[in-house]
Amino acid sequence: MPASRLSLVCSAARRALNNSAKPGTHIYWRVSRICRHCLQTNCELFYGGRMKRNVLLLPVLLVPMFWGCGDLLTEAPEPNQVLDGPIDGLSPAQNAAHLAGDAGFSERFSPATGLGPVFNQTSCESCHPGDGRGHPATNLKRFGKMTAAGFDYLHERGGPQLQDRAIPGYPAEKLPAEATGISERGGPIVVGLGLIEAIPDEAILANEDPNDADGNGISGRANFVLPPPYLRLRADKIERNGKYLGRFGRKATAIDLLQQTVTAYLNDIGVTSEFEPEELFNPELGNRVGDNVPDPEVATETINNVVIYLQTLRPPERRNATDAVVLQGEQLFAQIGCASCHTPEMQTGPNAIAPLAFQKVPLYSDLLLHDMGSALADNYPEGEANGAEWRTTPLWGLGLVGELLGGTPFYLHDGRTSSLQEAILLHGGEAEVSRNNFAGLNAGEKAAVLAFLKSL
């Protein structure tokens, strides 16, 4: 681990300890969130490569280490330099649930606690380090094939998701040779999701234009999906033919954060819950017996706390927002048409979590599906999304993508490039005009657009 990165992390933890008496400061959250990813991957010397499960012990355990690193300590990062943190204004009960959900989000499962039998990663945080986007090494694959009767998700071959790891005694899955639609995806940033969930359906649907009635070349549409039976649908949710608006996931296939959380526990970690009580089954491998841990393997309370944790993570703060170059880039971003899909701001409606109600949401997304062209197509349909359509990715936090990945950012749904300019130039389909407009800018103007994006 580079000394510069270690000094940043350690000084952040030191500041968390120093600020522990300040009103509204959660010492256990701050120390555990700032240090967890560092410790679980780099501190075998101190912890044998294992994070302590009880985050309440962290301040006691870490104090000697921090004050032993005095020569490495520099200034701690400002709030706009990190992704994680709870929103302001939570009640004591909500704060407690947030902290418990934080621990659940980071818990590493093992065969003894319900991992597998087939799985992708051992914890939520493995794919979302520091609540940021995942490294391409943790990408997952979904697969299937197109037939005359429609898309076949190859359930009999372990589809729709490839679980490429397995606990001892079980074979991991392999990608079937007949799979023609293969979608590789990295874990997205998970901050600000509560605000996205709180945006009313009608606000999202107001931007739909599936037939491009205004003739601007943009034909965004919503992905309406069938809800799982356990979903707690709010009365204000809009229904179309038994389906409801999806807003989470790369193709907007999850209706709310409960569905997103439950699905991730099962498909990514192989952990059952009250909501999804059956183990993953691959008929080809014959692993019907599952593992030896009774189902459900994760408590409903943990699921609910992780949902609250995701709902109450604060959105990223802007950096350098008033710099002249950034302001120029913001203006150009709108002029060349990027803001047609990457809508700068939406607003939440009423919400049971008061700090989420009636808030401006600077997410830079319309949360709709758009055809992104052949270069980004995965030929993998989900819900009403076809193989070339993707939900507009929120751009907030874009400038911090590399902070928890060793300083190297990875862009697009599969992290295929570390060049933000290349990521823009790979856009096609409905974004082709905007892409060409960007390509036609002079070097200084392109640099301004990139500076603006990195300020988000």
matplotlib code that plots the C-alpha trace (Angstrom):
import matplotlib.pyplot as plt

x = [0.0, 1.5, 2.6, 0.6, -2.6, -1.9, -1.3, -4.6, -6.5, -4.8, -5.1, -8.8, -9.2, -7.2, -9.5, -12.5, -11.2, -10.4, -13.9, -15.8, -17.2, -18.7, -22.6, -23.8, -20.4, -20.5, -17.1, -17.7, -19.1, -16.4, -13.5, -14.9, -16.0, -12.7, -10.5, -12.4, -11.4, -7.8, -7.6, -9.4, -7.0, -3.7, -3.4, -2.6, 0.2, -2.2, -5.4, -4.4, -6.4, -9.7, -11.8, -13.2, -16.9, -17.8, -17.2, -17.6, -14.2, -12.5, -11.6, -9.9, -8.1, -7.0, -5.7, -2.3, -1.8, -2.8, -0.6, 2.2, 2.0, 2.8, 5.4, 2.9, 0.0, -0.9, -4.1, -7.3, -9.6, -12.4, -16.0, -16.0, -13.0, -14.7, -17.9, -19.3, -21.1, -24.7, -27.1, -27.7, -30.8, -31.3, -33.0, -31.1, -33.0, -32.1, -28.5, -28.4, -29.9, -27.5, -24.5, -25.9, -26.5, -22.9, -21.7, -24.0, -22.8, -19.2, -19.8, -17.7, -19.6, -17.9, -19.2, -20.0, -22.2, -24.0, -21.7, -22.6, -22.6, -21.9, -21.2, -19.3, -18.0, -18.1, -19.5, -21.4, -18.4, -16.2, -18.0, -18.5, -15.3, -15.9, -19.4, -17.7, -17.7, -16.0, -12.8, -13.1, -11.6, -15.0, -17.2, -20.0, -21.4, -25.0, -25.7, -28.2, -28.9, -31.3, -33.7, -36.6, -38.9, -37.1, -34.2, -33.3, -31.7, -30.3, -31.6, -30.8, -27.1, -27.0, -28.3, -29.0, -25.9, -22.6, -21.5, -17.8, -16.7, -17.9, -17.3, -15.2, -16.9, -18.9, -17.9, -18.1, -20.1, -18.6, -19.9, -21.8, -20.5, -23.9, -24.3, -24.5, -25.7, -23.1, -23.2, -20.2, -20.9, -19.0, -20.5, -21.8, -21.4, -24.0, -24.2, -27.3, -29.5, -32.1, -32.6, -33.0, -35.5, -37.5, -38.0, -41.6, -42.4, -44.3, -41.2, -39.2, -42.0, -42.4, -39.2, -40.2, -40.2, -40.2, -41.2, -39.0, -42.0, -39.9, -37.5, -34.3, -33.0, -33.5, -36.1, -35.8, -38.2, -38.8, -38.2, -41.3, -40.6, -42.6, -42.3, -41.2, -43.9, -42.1, -41.9, -43.5, -44.9, -45.9, -49.3, -47.9, -46.1, -47.4, -48.4, -48.5, -50.0, -48.9, -45.4, -43.7, -41.0, -37.5, -34.8, -31.8, -29.3, -27.5, -30.7, -33.2, -34.5, -34.9, -37.9, -36.6, -33.6, -35.1, -35.3, -31.8, -30.4, -32.2, -31.2, -27.6, -27.4, -28.7, -27.1, -23.8, -23.0, -25.3, -27.0, -30.6, -33.1, -36.7, -37.5, -35.5, -35.3, -34.1, -30.4, -29.1, -29.5, -27.7, -29.3, -26.2, -24.0, -26.6, -26.1, -29.7, -28.7, -27.2, -24.8, -25.1, -26.3, -30.1, -32.1, -32.6, -28.9, -29.1, -31.5, -34.4, -33.2, -29.9, -31.5, -33.7, -30.7, -28.6, -31.6, -31.7, -27.9, -28.2, -31.1, -29.2, -25.8, -25.3, -24.7, -21.3, -20.3, -19.0, -15.4, -14.1, -17.6, -16.9, -13.6, -13.8, -12.8, -15.4, -18.1, -17.1, -17.3, -20.7, -22.0, -20.5, -21.9, -25.4, -24.7, -23.4, -26.5, -25.2, -27.8, -30.6, -30.1, -27.8, -30.5, -28.7, -31.3, -34.5, -36.5, -37.8, -41.3, -42.6, -40.7, -40.8, -37.1, -37.5, -34.1, -34.9, -38.2, -38.5, -34.8, -33.0, -31.1, -28.2, -27.7, -27.1, -29.4, -33.0, -33.1, -34.5, -33.4, -31.5, -30.1, -26.3, -25.2, -23.3, -20.0, -21.7, -24.4, -24.3, -27.1, -28.6, -32.3, -33.7, -37.3, -38.3, -34.7, -33.2, -29.6, -28.5, -30.3, -28.9, -30.3, -28.6, -25.9, -25.9, -22.7, -22.4, -19.3, -17.6, -14.6, -14.0, -14.2, -10.5, -10.1, -10.7, -9.3, -5.6, -5.9, -7.0, -10.6, -12.6, -15.5, -18.6, -20.7, -17.9, -14.9, -13.3, -11.5, -9.6, -9.9, -13.0, -12.6, -12.6, -15.7, -17.5, -16.4, -17.7, -21.2, -23.4, -27.1, -29.1, -25.9, -24.2, -25.0, -23.7, -20.6, -19.9, -20.4, -17.8, -15.4, -15.7, -14.6, -11.1, -8.6, -9.3, -13.1, -12.7, -10.5, -13.2, -15.9, -13.7, -12.9, -16.6, -17.3, -14.4, -15.9, -19.1]
y = [0.0, 3.4, 5.5, 8.4, 6.4, 5.0, 8.5, 9.6, 6.8, 6.9, 10.7, 10.3, 7.8, 10.0, 12.9, 10.7, 9.9, 13.5, 14.6, 11.8, 14.3, 16.6, 16.5, 14.3, 12.6, 8.8, 7.7, 4.0, 4.7, 7.1, 4.9, 1.7, 3.2, 5.1, 2.1, -1.0, -1.4, -0.7, -3.1, -6.0, -5.9, -4.6, -5.2, -8.9, -8.0, -6.6, -8.6, -11.7, -10.4, -10.4, -7.4, -7.3, -7.9, -5.7, -2.2, -1.0, -2.4, -0.5, 2.7, 0.8, -1.5, 1.2, 3.9, 2.4, 1.9, 5.4, 7.1, 4.7, 6.1, 9.7, 10.0, 9.1, 11.4, 14.3, 16.3, 14.3, 14.3, 16.7, 15.4, 16.1, 13.8, 10.7, 8.9, 7.4, 9.0, 9.3, 12.1, 14.8, 14.9, 11.2, 10.3, 8.2, 5.1, 5.7, 6.4, 3.1, 1.3, 3.0, 1.8, -1.8, -1.8, -0.5, -3.6, -5.9, -4.3, -5.2, -8.6, -11.3, -14.6, -18.0, -21.5, -21.6, -18.5, -19.4, -18.4, -20.2, -23.0, -21.0, -17.3, -14.3, -12.4, -12.8, -9.4, -6.5, -4.3, -6.6, -5.1, -1.6, -0.8, 2.3, 2.5, 3.3, 1.4, -2.0, -3.0, -4.9, -7.9, -8.2, -7.8, -10.3, -11.9, -12.5, -14.7, -16.3, -16.8, -15.4, -18.0, -17.9, -17.9, -15.1, -14.7, -17.9, -17.1, -20.7, -21.5, -25.1, -24.1, -21.9, -18.7, -15.9, -15.0, -16.8, -17.7, -18.4, -19.4, -22.1, -23.3, -26.5, -29.6, -27.9, -27.0, -23.4, -22.5, -22.1, -19.9, -22.1, -22.3, -21.6, -18.2, -15.4, -12.6, -12.0, -9.0, -8.1, -5.5, -3.8, -2.8, 0.8, 3.6, 3.1, 6.5, 8.7, 5.8, 6.8, 10.1, 8.2, 5.9, 8.9, 10.5, 10.0, 7.8, 10.5, 12.8, 10.1, 9.2, 12.9, 12.7, 9.6, 10.1, 6.6, 7.7, 10.8, 13.1, 16.2, 15.0, 15.6, 12.0, 11.1, 8.4, 7.6, 5.1, 3.5, -0.2, -1.6, -4.9, -7.6, -7.2, -10.1, -11.3, -9.9, -6.3, -3.6, -1.4, 2.1, 3.4, 6.1, 3.5, 3.6, 0.3, -0.8, -4.2, -5.6, -4.2, -1.3, 1.2, -0.1, 2.4, 0.5, -1.6, -1.1, -1.7, -0.4, -3.9, -3.3, -1.4, -0.4, -1.0, -3.9, -5.8, -4.7, -5.8, -9.2, -10.0, -9.2, -11.3, -14.3, -14.0, -12.4, -14.0, -17.1, -16.1, -16.9, -14.7, -14.7, -13.0, -15.4, -18.6, -21.1, -21.7, -21.1, -24.2, -25.3, -28.4, -29.2, -29.3, -31.0, -28.9, -29.1, -30.0, -26.5, -25.9, -27.1, -23.8, -23.6, -21.2, -18.3, -17.5, -13.8, -12.3, -10.1, -7.4, -7.4, -7.1, -4.2, -2.4, -2.7, -1.2, 1.7, 2.1, 2.4, 4.8, 7.1, 7.3, 10.9, 11.9, 12.9, 16.6, 18.7, 19.8, 22.9, 23.7, 27.5, 27.1, 29.0, 25.9, 23.8, 26.3, 26.5, 22.7, 22.6, 25.0, 23.0, 19.8, 21.2, 22.8, 19.6, 17.7, 15.5, 16.9, 15.6, 12.2, 13.1, 15.4, 17.6, 17.6, 16.0, 16.3, 13.9, 13.7, 12.9, 10.2, 8.3, 9.3, 13.0, 14.1, 12.5, 14.3, 17.2, 17.4, 18.4, 15.5, 16.5, 13.0, 13.8, 11.1, 10.7, 7.1, 6.0, 3.5, 4.7, 2.9, 3.4, 1.9, -1.2, -0.4, -0.6, -3.2, -6.4, -8.2, -9.1, -8.0, -7.5, -6.6, -4.3, -3.2, -4.6, -5.6, -2.1, -0.2, 1.0, 3.1, 6.5, 6.2, 8.9, 11.0, 12.2, 10.8, 10.4, 12.3, 10.1, 6.8, 6.1, 7.1, 3.6, 1.7, 2.5, 5.8, 4.3, 5.0, 2.5, 3.8, 2.5, -0.4, -2.9, -0.7, -1.3, 2.1, 4.4, 7.3, 9.5, 10.8, 7.3, 6.5, 9.5, 8.5, 5.0, 6.4, 5.8, 5.3, 8.1, 9.7, 9.7, 13.4, 14.5, 12.3, 13.9, 17.3, 16.5, 15.1, 18.4, 20.6, 22.0, 20.6, 23.3, 22.8, 19.0, 19.6, 21.9, 19.2, 16.6, 19.0, 19.5, 15.8, 15.2, 17.9, 15.8]
z = [0.0, -1.0, 2.0, 0.6, 0.7, 4.1, 5.5, 4.1, 5.6, 9.0, 9.3, 8.5, 11.3, 13.7, 12.9, 13.5, 17.0, 17.7, 16.6, 18.5, 21.0, 18.4, 18.2, 15.4, 14.9, 15.0, 16.0, 15.4, 11.9, 11.0, 12.1, 10.7, 7.4, 6.8, 7.7, 6.9, 3.2, 4.0, 6.9, 5.2, 2.2, 3.6, 7.3, 7.6, 9.9, 12.5, 11.9, 9.9, 6.9, 8.8, 9.8, 13.3, 13.0, 16.0, 14.8, 18.4, 19.1, 16.4, 18.2, 21.0, 18.6, 16.2, 18.6, 19.1, 15.4, 14.4, 17.0, 15.9, 12.4, 13.3, 10.7, 8.0, 9.1, 6.9, 6.6, 6.7, 3.6, 3.5, 3.3, -0.5, -1.0, 0.3, -0.7, 2.5, 5.4, 6.7, 5.7, 8.3, 10.5, 11.3, 14.5, 17.1, 16.0, 12.4, 13.3, 15.1, 12.1, 9.8, 11.9, 12.1, 8.4, 7.9, 9.7, 7.7, 4.5, 5.4, 6.9, 5.2, 4.9, 5.1, 4.6, 8.3, 8.1, 4.8, 2.0, -1.3, -2.2, -5.3, -5.2, -6.6, -3.6, 0.2, 1.2, -0.1, 0.3, -1.9, -4.9, -3.5, -1.5, 0.6, -1.0, -4.3, -7.6, -7.8, -9.4, -12.7, -10.9, -9.1, -12.1, -12.4, -15.6, -16.6, -19.6, -21.9, -25.6, -28.1, -29.7, -32.1, -29.1, -27.4, -24.9, -23.0, -19.7, -19.5, -16.0, -16.6, -17.0, -13.9, -15.5, -15.4, -13.4, -13.4, -9.9, -10.6, -7.1, -4.8, -1.2, -0.7, -2.0, -4.7, -8.3, -9.4, -12.5, -15.9, -18.7, -21.1, -24.6, -26.1, -24.3, -26.9, -24.6, -22.0, -19.8, -17.7, -15.0, -12.2, -8.8, -9.0, -6.4, -3.7, -2.1, -2.4, -3.2, -0.7, -2.5, -5.8, -4.2, -2.9, -6.3, -7.2, -10.1, -11.9, -11.9, -13.7, -16.1, -17.0, -18.9, -20.9, -24.7, -26.1, -29.6, -29.6, -30.0, -29.7, -32.4, -30.4, -31.0, -27.4, -26.7, -23.0, -21.5, -18.2, -17.4, -15.9, -14.2, -12.3, -8.5, -6.4, -4.0, -0.9, -2.1, 0.1, -2.6, -1.6, -2.4, -4.8, -7.0, -10.6, -12.1, -15.8, -16.5, -13.2, -13.5, -11.6, -12.4, -12.0, -11.0, -9.6, -11.4, -14.7, -16.6, -13.9, -13.0, -9.2, -8.0, -4.6, -2.3, -0.5, -3.8, -4.7, -1.4, -1.2, -4.8, -4.2, -1.0, -2.9, -6.4, -5.4, -2.0, -2.2, 1.1, 1.6, 3.5, 4.6, 1.3, -0.9, 1.2, -1.4, -2.3, -5.8, -7.8, -10.9, -12.4, -14.4, -11.3, -9.2, -6.0, -4.9, -1.3, -0.8, 2.1, 5.7, 7.1, 7.9, 5.8, 6.0, 6.4, 7.0, 9.5, 8.3, 10.8, 9.0, 5.6, 6.9, 8.5, 5.3, 3.4, 5.8, 5.5, 1.8, 2.1, 4.4, 2.8, 1.9, -1.8, -2.8, -2.5, -5.3, -5.5, -7.3, -8.4, -8.8, -10.7, -14.0, -16.0, -14.2, -14.9, -18.5, -18.7, -17.1, -19.7, -22.5, -21.0, -21.5, -24.9, -26.5, -25.3, -22.5, -20.0, -22.2, -20.5, -17.6, -16.1, -13.6, -10.9, -9.7, -6.5, -3.9, -2.6, 0.9, 2.7, 6.0, 6.6, 7.1, 5.7, 2.4, 1.9, -0.6, -1.3, -4.5, -6.0, -8.2, -9.6, -13.3, -14.5, -15.8, -14.5, -17.9, -20.5, -23.6, -26.6, -26.2, -29.5, -30.5, -28.7, -25.3, -26.2, -24.3, -26.2, -22.8, -22.3, -18.8, -18.2, -21.0, -21.6, -24.8, -25.4, -26.3, -23.6, -20.3, -17.5, -17.5, -14.9, -12.2, -12.6, -9.0, -7.4, -10.8, -9.8, -6.8, -8.7, -8.4, -4.7, -3.3, -6.2, -5.8, -7.6, -10.9, -12.0, -14.1, -16.2, -17.9, -16.7, -17.0, -16.1, -19.5, -19.6, -17.2, -19.6, -19.1, -22.6, -24.1, -22.0, -23.6, -27.1, -26.7, -26.4, -29.4, -30.2, -28.7, -27.4, -30.8, -31.5, -28.1, -28.5, -31.9, -30.4, -27.7, -30.3, -32.2, -29.3, -29.2, -26.7, -24.1, -24.3, -23.9, -20.9, -19.4, -19.8, -18.2, -15.3, -14.8, -14.7, -12.3, -10.0, -9.5]

ax = plt.figure().add_subplot(projection="3d")
ax.plot(x, y, z, "-o")
ax.set_aspect("equal")
plt.show()
